[in-house]
């Protein structure tokens, strides 16, 4: 199974949750709501889960082995870092465009 697409759906500035991501496998299966979390100075992913009646959470889907989890986490975190860079670049461009408009 190959990861064919990773889309960062939303970025967050505040709190430990930094992004929500969707991943496509083999151009045929989409997995939504993977969370990028920052805790103890480290980024990691949390799989989609649901709340049980006893107030605990259970993953809806998860990797079966450590090798695939590492591959998935690496792909998601790479996409997150790229999205952060693009957001910073876009923010800088927006500020530059705004300054140019004010100068006119």
N, C-alpha and C positions, 0 to 999 in steps of 0.2 A: 504494500500500500504506500503510495507516494503522496506527499503533501504538494498539491498543485497550486494552492492560493492561500494567502493569509491576508485578511483585511482587518485593520484596526478600526472598529466602529465608533469608539468614543474614548477620549483622553480625559483624565481627571487631574487637576492640580492639587486638590486638598485630600487629605486622608491617605490611608494605606493602599486603597484600590487606585491603580494608575491607568488602567485601560480595560475595555471590553473588546474581545477579538473574536472573529469567525474564521474558521479554517475549512478549506475544501480539500477532499481526498480524491485522487484519481479523476478529477473533473466530474465526479458523480455523487459525492456525499458531502453535505455541509454540516459542520458542527458549530453551533452558535454559543455565545455567552461564556467563553473562556475568559477568566479574569486574570489580569496581571496585577500582582500584589507586591508591595515593597514593605518588607518587615526585617528588622535587625540588619539594616544596610544591605539587603540582598533582594533581588527581584526573582520571583518565581511565579508559576501559573497555578490556578485553581480551576478544576474542571466544573462544568455545570452540575448543580445539585438541586435537590428538592428537600423541603422541610417535612420531617416525619411527625406523626401525631405526638410523639414523646419529646418534641422540640429539638431533636438531633437532626443532622443533615446527612443525606446519602447521595453520593455521586450518581448522576444519571448515566454517564458514560465515563470511561477512564482507560488509560493505556494498561495493557496486560503485563508488559515487561519494562524493565528499567531502560533498555536500549531505545525502545520506541518513545518512552516518556522523555528521555534526553533529547531525542531528535525533534519531537513536538515542541518542547520547551525552548530549544534553541531557535527554531523557526519563528515561534511566536515572539520571543524576546528580540530577535533581530528585526522583525517587522515593527515592533513597538519602538525600538531605538530609531529606526528610519522615520517613523511617523512623528516622533518628537523633534527630530532634526528638521523635517519639512514644516512642522507647525512653527518652530522658531524662525525659520526662513520666511515663511508666509507672514508671520507677525512683523518681522523686520521690514518686509516689502510693503505691508499695509501702512506702517508708520511712515516710511519714506514717501509713499504716494500721498498720504495725508499732509505731510509737511510741504510737498511740492504744490498741492492744491492751495494751501494757505498762503504760499508765497505769491501765487497769481493774484 
